[in-house]
Amino acid sequence: MLEDLLGLSRAELYLNRLQELSESQQDQLQKWVKERSSGKPLQYLLGHANFYGVDLEVSEGVFIPRLETETLVETVLHEMAKSKKENVRLLDLGTGSGAIAVALAVSWPQAEVVATEVSEVALRTARKNAERNGVAGRIRFEACDLFPSEEGAFDAVVSNPPYIPPGDIPNLATEVRGFEPWEALDGGPDGLGLIRRIIPGAKGHLVPGGLLALEVGAGQAERVVSLMRDEGFEGLAVERDLCGVERVVRGVNPKQGNSE
């Protein structure tokens, strides 16, 4: 809170520890501390969050981007680099704050990104974040439930869908269950409701050999691998996040025999 209030880094804050706060700064800090003590997420208090080196606006009604989702971005960038393509087309399903779409566009200047989102509140925030980071011209946002109306094929489909079973949500930390939008958390009875829709739908939106990369919850990777295998995806693999959790499942659309 002090870093944001004073515009200082953590190191600068320690070096300037004798700096006095103005009356307005003291009032703002006291307000933040009171709200934070109620469980309100720090990112909602400050109005922004850092994700994969980009600064994103976030507010109530919009899912806060997580550190573990950076594993998903890393996976897509790594696999796209292996493809040797420069001008890639990427599809981000359920973009939320736009974190994944913006991070991919910033990291890959030749990429064209389409990002979809059903929540108008989140979509407005995502558009602001694209402008905020100078990539609005390379991301097309569409208000829809998962897949866009566009029929064109993509080099990669990526998503961090809701994957928490609703029965588990009451056990989450207060700052999550009490403040973040439930529709960004609730993944259906077993957490895989949207994932079951994404996997078959992605086949018709991917070029032959195109990448599908999904973030999953702890303990879900094996089941998601099985679902992707049943739909004919090849080269299946699981990536762990920095905590060692199996966090990302990826596979490629068959180069031959792709069918709906």
Secondary structure by P-SEA (a helix, b strand, c coil): cccccccccaaaaaaaccccccaaaaaaaaaaaaaaaacccccccccccccccbbbbbcccbbbbcccaaaaaaaaaaaaaaacccbbbbbbcccccaaaaaaaaaacccbbbbbbbccaaaaaaaaaaaaaacccccbbbbbccccccccccccbbbbbcccccccccccccccccccccccccccccccaaaaaaaaaaaaaaccccbbbbbbbccccaaaaaaaaaaacccccbbbbcccccccbbbbbcccccccc
